[in-house]
Amino acid sequence: MSPRVVATVDLGAIRHNLGQVRAKAPKARIMAAVKADAYGHGAVPVARTLMAAGVDALAVACMEEALVLRRAHVGGQMALLEGILSAEEAAMAVYEQLDVVLHDHWQIELLHALGPTAQIRVWFKIDTGMHRLGFPPEDVPRLCQALVDHPRWQFAGWITHLACADDLDDPFTTQQLARFTAALQGVPGPRSIANSAGLLGWPQTHADWVRPGLALYGASPISGLPAEQLGLKPAMTVESRLIAVRTFEAGETLGYGRHFTCPERMPVGVVAIGYADGLPRAVSSRAEVGIQGQRLPLAGRVSMDMITVDLRPLPHARVGSTVQIWGPGLPAEHLAAAANTIVYELFCGLTQRVRFQHRNP
């Protein structure tokens, strides 16, 4: 049975992008973000690829994601970016040998309740301006005391998260770095600041650890800079196919709401992909797809299972032709811009109806 929509993940491209990260931050250790099912690319095959390529650690959002990888026998250092959320998770973190990123004192109490013999590696997250999670900078002395009080804990380091690093003209990144530096003046321990945008656009944030996410998957984390210019290769290609080619006269309308009116007699292609597959409805009549190397505009609204495409630039297209939604030559960033969203949402929004395949293991 031929799948309607296929997402092909090139693990070789992920290795290439990891090489670009290493080149940009050669002195830093790498904690690779594989949260959210590796940004929709498949956490298990991606994590195995990254560990085989020598990353120093993996990062997931939560315990559920960590357990998926551990059950797939992915070993090595692995950090819970949201930390532990219960006493049960505290015990599981010890058992599974996970790093815990602590962001509040109630999490310290959860680990404290495990008793003085519990061995676990911890990070302390400092809120320097993102204002989601993290200890206020003035809590650093209290956190240092917590390490003294728990000598069996292994301290991994200090971590913060950048809010505006994607905008190279925004001074807030410099302000966050200054707050982080001031809070930890004279305090020992490794530092981790840079996400993908930080490590590619703000070398002063590299510190001891970098935490690439989007860059590993070949999309640009920096506004206005295309991935190709940053040396990144798209890791995911999403394709469907033409399931009908029809010709309509001038004045005929297409799809729900009659949103598109044919300006002349024209061929129209019907493609088997819609918002139930993860293609945002917001791209209606604003995006392009690729057929036989040409970019063709959508014509009308995205529906649940199908889109219609203006075939006038390619009048000889046939049923069965492959239709590229995004991938090399047609970056996902373009589709994201048409949907007034970000590429992260496209990657994470593909549904279970999409058939995934991984190549170049």
Order of alpha helices (4+ residues) and beta strands (2+ residues): beta-alpha-beta-alpha-alpha-beta-alpha-beta-alpha-beta-alpha-beta-alpha-beta-alpha-beta-alpha-beta-beta-beta-beta-beta-beta-beta-beta-beta-alpha-alpha-beta
